Amino acid sequence: EYDGIIFEMMVLKGIPKVEPGMTVAKGDVLIAGYRDGDNMINAAGSVKGRVFLEGYGEAALEEIEKSYTGRQQQVDILQLWGKKIPLSRRPRFDNYEVEESSTSIYSTNIVFLRRLYSEIILNTNIFSPAEADELALLRAMIAAHAQVEEQAVILSKEVEKVSLGEGMFGYRVLLTVETSIGRERVQIRGE
């Protein structure tokens, strides 16, 4: 699940591949299963570690926020040997996003294109320097805390202000967390 430093380990079945104090990376085998004759004994146990999680957030004095209106229009286009023939009109949205999918009918010479236009509204949010600074910190906190599992214990939190250009505010939040760092993976015969 995480990169971290092991501080507690309980092996119920299997062979421990690490011990407390060791640094492990995501994907490392912590407790391995073993073969007992023709039977495969799967590993079982619990490994807790100290993990370092980082969150970053930034905000500007002026930010453009987009929101969807819910209005959409589909446009179909037939492409024959590189020439595009629209089968329906493009929407008259001022601002939009486009998702495109294509199906080749005959090699790359005849292609059916489908474009889905979604109307968006662009709003400009203007913040005071204090508001932008607070928003950047809040975004960094949310980004860091979103990585913390429910049963984890937060040991410490470091907040660092990041220097960005004028009108920009940034923060980096580093959390030190104690949590379960192992993930169960059942071995199938022959693995």
C-alpha positions in Angstrom: 0.0 0.0 0.0 2.7 2.5 1.0 6.4 3.2 1.2 7.4 3.4 4.8 9.5 2.3 7.8 8.2 -0.8 9.6 7.7 -0.4 13.4 5.5 -3.4 14.2 5.0 -6.8 12.6 2.9 -9.8 13.5 3.3 -13.0 11.4 0.5 -15.5 11.8 1.5 -17.7 8.9 4.4 -17.5 6.4 8.0 -16.3 6.4 8.8 -12.7 7.3 10.8 -11.0 4.6 11.4 -7.8 6.6 11.7 -6.7 10.2 11.0 -3.6 12.3 13.2 -0.7 11.4 13.5 -1.6 7.7 12.4 0.8 5.0 10.1 -0.8 2.5 8.7 0.3 -0.9 5.2 -0.2 -2.2 5.0 -3.7 -3.8 7.7 -5.3 -1.6 6.9 -8.7 -0.2 6.7 -8.3 3.5 5.5 -11.8 4.5 5.8 -14.6 2.1 3.9 -17.8 1.8 5.6 -21.1 1.4 5.1 -24.6 0.0 4.5 -27.5 2.4 4.7 -30.6 0.1 2.0 -30.1 -2.5 0.2 -27.5 -0.4 0.7 -23.8 -0.8 0.6 -22.0 2.6 -0.5 -18.4 2.1 1.1 -15.7 4.3 -1.0 -14.0 6.9 -0.1 -11.3 9.3 -0.1 -7.6 10.0 2.6 -5.0 9.2 2.4 -1.5 10.5 4.7 1.3 9.5 5.5 4.9 9.7 4.6 6.6 6.4 5.2 10.1 5.0 2.5 11.6 2.9 2.7 14.9 1.0 -0.1 17.2 -0.1 0.3 20.3 -2.3 -2.1 23.1 -2.9 -2.0 26.4 -4.7 -4.3 29.4 -5.3 -4.2 32.6 -7.3 -5.7 36.0 -6.7 -7.8 35.4 -9.8 -9.0 31.9 -10.8 -11.3 30.8 -13.6 -13.7 28.1 -12.5 -15.7 26.1 -15.0 -19.1 24.5 -14.3 -21.2 22.4 -16.6 -24.7 23.6 -17.6 -25.9 20.0 -18.3 -26.6 20.9 -22.0 -25.0 18.5 -24.5 -25.1 18.0 -28.2 -23.8 15.2 -30.3 -22.3 15.8 -33.7 -21.6 13.0 -36.1 -18.9 13.3 -38.9 -18.1 11.0 -41.7 -14.5 11.2 -42.8 -13.8 9.9 -46.3 -10.2 9.7 -47.4 -9.2 12.6 -45.1 -12.2 14.9 -46.0 -14.6 15.5 -43.1 -18.3 15.7 -43.9 -20.5 16.8 -40.9 -23.8 14.9 -40.6 -25.2 17.4 -38.1 -24.5 21.0 -37.0 -22.1 22.1 -34.4 -23.7 23.5 -31.3 -23.9 27.2 -30.7 -22.3 27.1 -27.2 -20.0 30.0 -26.3 -17.8 27.7 -24.1 -17.7 23.9 -24.4 -15.6 20.8 -23.9 -15.5 18.0 -26.5 -15.2 14.3 -26.2 -14.4 12.5 -29.4 -14.7 8.8 -30.4 -14.0 7.2 -33.7 -14.8 4.0 -35.5 -12.9 2.9 -38.6 -15.3 1.5 -41.2 -12.9 0.7 -43.9 -9.2 0.8 -42.9 -8.3 4.5 -42.2 -9.9 5.7 -45.4 -13.5 5.8 -44.0 -14.0 6.8 -40.4 -17.1 7.6 -38.4 -16.4 10.3 -35.8 -18.8 11.2 -32.9 -18.2 14.4 -31.0 -20.0 15.1 -27.8 -20.1 18.8 -26.9 -20.8 19.8 -23.3 -21.6 23.4 -22.6 -19.6 25.0 -19.7 -19.8 28.4 -18.0 -16.6 30.1 -17.0 -16.7 32.1 -13.8 -13.8 34.3 -12.6 -13.2 34.2 -8.8 -11.3 37.1 -7.3 -9.6 36.6 -4.0 -7.8 38.9 -1.6 -4.2 37.9 -0.8 -5.3 36.5 2.6 -8.2 34.5 1.0 -5.9 33.1 -1.7 -3.3 32.2 0.9 -5.9 30.4 3.1 -7.3 28.6 0.1 -3.9 27.3 -0.9 -3.3 26.0 2.6 -6.8 24.3 2.6 -6.1 22.6 -0.7 -2.8 21.3 0.5 -4.4 20.0 3.7 -7.2 18.3 1.7 -4.7 16.7 -0.7 -2.6 15.3 2.2 -5.5 14.1 4.3 -7.1 12.4 1.3 -4.3 9.9 1.3 -4.7 8.9 5.0 -6.6 5.7 5.6 -9.4 5.7 8.2 -7.6 3.6 10.8 -4.3 5.5 10.5 -2.9 7.7 13.3 -1.4 11.1 12.3 1.8 11.6 14.3 2.9 14.9 13.0 2.1 17.6 10.4 4.6 20.0 8.8 3.4 23.0 6.8 5.8 24.7 4.3 4.9 27.8 2.3 6.1 27.5 -1.3 7.3 30.5 -3.1 5.5 31.0 -6.4 5.2 34.0 -8.8 3.4 37.2 -7.9 -0.3 36.7 -7.2 0.2 32.9 -6.6 0.2 31.2 -3.2 1.4 27.6 -2.5 1.7 25.2 0.4 3.2 21.8 0.9 1.9 19.7 3.8 3.9 16.7 5.0 2.1 14.2 7.3 3.8 11.5 9.3 1.4 8.7 9.8 1.3 5.2 11.5 -0.8 2.8 9.5 -1.0 -0.7 8.1 1.4 -0.9 5.1 0.8 -4.4 3.9 -1.7 -5.5 1.3 -3.1 -9.1 1.1 -2.4 -10.9 -2.1 -3.4 -14.6 -2.3 -0.9 -16.8 -4.1 -2.4 -19.2 -6.6 -0.6 -22.5 -7.2 2.4 -22.1 -9.4 3.1 -18.4 -8.6 
